[in-house]
């Protein structure tokens, strides 16, 4: 009788142990799925930043022609608007801040604050801003 009792307890216990083991495997699988999702999200952020950097590089390399003031203001206003939209779209805070700085510089040109007479100083400042954007996009600091 004792052997039957022990066998009965063992027979009842086996599914419980199997269930516990399966539960552990399920938790490991769920953790694997969560890790994969985090990896995908990280890759998507990286792709978004790369796409925004490609756009930013084209926009910040704009060199205005100060000889035609009307065209200059229109182009600078258009670039400032495009740069502002890009700054809003990016989730990379450093890139967004750098783009906002470039946007402000372009707005100075579009409002007439920067003229051919003071354009050399502005150009030097914009060059530094452009280098900052490029450093952020290349992943270097300094």
C-alpha positions as CSV (number, residue, x, y, z in Angstrom):
1,X,0.0,0.0,0.0
2,X,2.8,2.3,0.8
3,X,4.3,1.8,-2.6
4,X,1.0,2.5,-4.3
5,X,0.6,5.7,-2.2
6,X,4.0,6.9,-3.2
7,X,3.4,6.1,-6.8
8,X,0.1,8.0,-6.7
9,X,1.8,11.0,-5.2
10,X,4.5,10.8,-7.7
11,X,2.0,10.5,-10.6
12,X,0.2,13.5,-9.3
13,X,3.4,15.5,-8.7
14,X,4.9,14.9,-12.2
15,X,2.5,17.2,-14.1
16,X,3.1,19.9,-11.5
17,X,6.9,19.7,-11.9
18,X,6.4,19.6,-15.7
19,X,4.2,22.7,-15.4
20,X,6.8,24.5,-13.3
21,X,9.5,23.6,-15.8
22,X,7.3,24.8,-18.7
23,X,6.5,28.0,-16.9
24,X,10.3,28.7,-16.6
25,X,10.8,28.0,-20.2
26,X,7.8,30.3,-21.0
27,X,9.4,33.1,-19.0
28,X,12.7,32.7,-20.8
29,X,10.9,32.8,-24.1
30,X,9.1,36.0,-23.1
31,X,12.3,37.6,-22.0
32,X,13.8,36.6,-25.3
33,X,10.9,38.3,-27.1
34,X,11.3,41.4,-25.0
35,X,15.0,41.6,-25.7
36,X,14.3,41.2,-29.5
37,X,11.8,44.0,-29.3
38,X,14.3,46.3,-27.6
39,X,16.8,45.4,-30.2
40,X,14.4,46.3,-33.0
41,X,13.4,49.6,-31.3
42,X,17.1,50.5,-30.9
43,X,17.7,49.7,-34.6
44,X,14.7,51.8,-35.6
45,X,16.0,54.7,-33.6
46,X,19.4,54.3,-35.2
47,X,17.9,54.2,-38.7
48,X,15.8,57.3,-37.9
49,X,18.8,59.2,-36.7
50,X,20.8,58.1,-39.8
51,X,18.0,59.3,-42.1
52,X,17.7,62.6,-40.2
53,X,21.4,63.1,-40.4
54,X,21.4,62.5,-44.1
55,X,18.7,65.2,-44.4
56,X,20.5,67.5,-41.9
57,X,23.8,67.3,-43.8
58,X,22.2,68.6,-46.9
59,X,20.3,71.3,-45.2
60,X,23.2,72.7,-43.0
61,X,25.6,72.8,-45.9
62,X,23.5,75.5,-47.6
63,X,25.7,78.5,-48.4
64,X,23.6,81.6,-49.1
65,X,24.5,84.0,-51.9
66,X,24.6,87.4,-50.3
67,X,24.7,89.3,-53.6
68,X,20.9,89.0,-54.2
69,X,19.2,90.0,-50.9
70,X,15.7,89.1,-52.0
71,X,16.6,85.6,-53.1
72,X,18.8,85.3,-50.1
73,X,16.0,86.0,-47.6
74,X,13.6,83.6,-49.4
75,X,16.1,80.8,-49.5
76,X,17.2,81.3,-45.9
77,X,13.6,81.4,-44.7
78,X,12.8,78.2,-46.6
79,X,15.9,76.5,-45.2
80,X,15.1,77.7,-41.6
81,X,11.6,76.2,-42.0
82,X,13.0,72.8,-43.3
83,X,15.6,72.7,-40.5
84,X,13.0,73.4,-37.9
85,X,10.7,70.6,-39.1
86,X,13.7,68.2,-39.1
87,X,14.6,69.3,-35.5
88,X,11.0,68.5,-34.4
89,X,11.1,65.1,-36.1
90,X,14.3,63.8,-34.6
91,X,14.3,61.9,-31.3
92,X,18.1,62.6,-30.9
93,X,18.2,65.5,-28.5
94,X,21.7,66.6,-29.4
95,X,20.9,66.6,-33.1
96,X,17.6,68.5,-32.5
97,X,19.4,71.2,-30.4
98,X,22.2,71.6,-33.0
99,X,19.6,71.9,-35.8
100,X,17.7,74.6,-33.8
101,X,20.9,76.6,-33.6
102,X,21.3,76.4,-37.3
103,X,17.7,77.3,-37.8
104,X,18.2,80.5,-35.7
105,X,21.2,81.4,-37.8
106,X,19.1,81.0,-41.0
107,X,16.4,83.1,-39.5
108,X,18.9,85.9,-38.8
109,X,19.6,85.9,-42.6
110,X,16.0,85.7,-43.6
111,X,15.1,88.7,-41.4
112,X,17.9,90.8,-42.8
113,X,19.9,90.8,-39.6
114,X,22.8,89.3,-41.5
115,X,23.9,91.3,-44.5
116,X,26.8,91.1,-47.0
117,X,28.7,93.5,-44.6
118,X,28.6,91.2,-41.6
119,X,28.3,87.9,-43.5
120,X,31.9,86.9,-42.8
121,X,31.4,86.6,-39.1
122,X,28.0,84.9,-39.6
123,X,29.6,82.4,-42.0
124,X,32.3,81.5,-39.5
125,X,29.6,80.9,-36.8
126,X,27.5,78.8,-39.2
127,X,30.6,76.8,-40.2
128,X,31.0,75.9,-36.5
129,X,27.3,75.0,-36.3
130,X,27.6,72.8,-39.3
131,X,30.7,71.0,-37.9
132,X,28.7,70.4,-34.7
133,X,25.9,68.7,-36.7
134,X,28.3,66.6,-38.6
135,X,30.1,65.5,-35.4
136,X,26.8,64.5,-33.8
137,X,25.9,62.6,-37.0
138,X,29.3,60.8,-37.2
139,X,29.1,59.9,-33.5
140,X,32.2,61.8,-32.5
141,X,32.4,64.5,-29.8
142,X,34.7,67.4,-29.2
